[in-house]
Amino acid sequence: MEPATLIQWAVYIGIAFVVFTAITGLDDIISKFTSGSPTKKELSERINALEVRIKELESNAQSR
C-alpha cells in the first residue's frame, strides 16, 4: 500500500471511532478517565440532587 492510502485509511478509521464513541456514549467514559473532570451526566445528577435538597430545606423552613 502507498503511504497516501495508509493515511487515508487511518483518517477514516479515526472518524469512524469518533462517531462510534459519540453514538454509544463511550465518549463520556473516555473523557472521564482521561481528564478526570465530571461528565455532563454526572453534573446533571448533582444538580438534580441539589434541587431536591433545596426543596427539602425550604419545606422544613416553612413548616417551622
C-alpha positions as CSV (number, residue, x, y, z in Angstrom):
1,M,0.0,0.0,0.0
2,E,1.1,3.5,-0.7
3,P,1.7,5.9,2.2
4,A,-1.2,8.1,1.0
5,T,-3.6,5.2,1.1
6,L,-2.5,4.3,4.6
7,I,-3.0,7.9,5.8
8,Q,-6.4,7.9,4.1
9,W,-7.4,4.7,5.9
10,A,-6.1,6.0,9.2
11,V,-8.3,9.1,8.9
12,Y,-11.3,7.0,8.0
13,I,-10.8,4.7,11.0
14,G,-10.3,7.8,13.3
15,I,-13.6,9.4,12.1
16,A,-15.4,6.1,12.5
17,F,-14.1,5.7,16.0
18,V,-15.2,9.2,17.0
19,V,-18.6,8.7,15.5
20,F,-19.0,5.3,17.2
21,T,-18.0,6.6,20.6
22,A,-20.3,9.6,20.3
23,I,-23.3,7.5,19.4
24,T,-22.7,4.8,22.1
25,G,-21.9,7.2,24.9
26,L,-18.4,5.9,25.3
27,D,-17.0,9.4,24.8
28,D,-18.2,10.3,28.3
29,I,-16.4,7.3,29.8
30,I,-13.2,8.0,27.8
31,S,-13.3,11.7,28.8
32,K,-13.8,10.7,32.5
33,F,-10.7,8.5,32.5
34,T,-8.5,10.9,30.5
35,S,-9.4,14.2,32.1
36,G,-10.8,13.4,35.5
37,S,-13.4,16.1,35.2
38,P,-17.1,15.3,35.7
39,T,-19.2,14.5,32.7
40,K,-22.5,16.2,31.7
41,K,-24.5,13.3,33.1
42,E,-22.7,13.5,36.5
43,L,-23.2,17.2,36.7
44,S,-26.9,16.8,35.8
45,E,-27.3,14.3,38.6
46,R,-25.6,16.6,41.1
47,I,-27.9,19.5,40.1
48,N,-31.0,17.3,40.5
49,A,-29.8,16.2,43.9
50,L,-29.1,19.8,45.0
51,E,-32.6,20.9,43.7
52,V,-34.2,18.2,45.8
53,R,-32.2,19.2,48.8
54,I,-33.1,22.8,48.4
55,K,-36.8,21.9,48.2
56,E,-36.5,19.8,51.4
57,L,-34.8,22.7,53.2
58,E,-37.4,25.2,52.0
59,S,-40.3,22.9,53.1
60,N,-38.6,22.5,56.5
61,A,-38.2,26.2,56.9
62,Q,-41.8,26.9,56.0
63,S,-43.1,24.3,58.5
64,R,-41.3,25.9,61.4
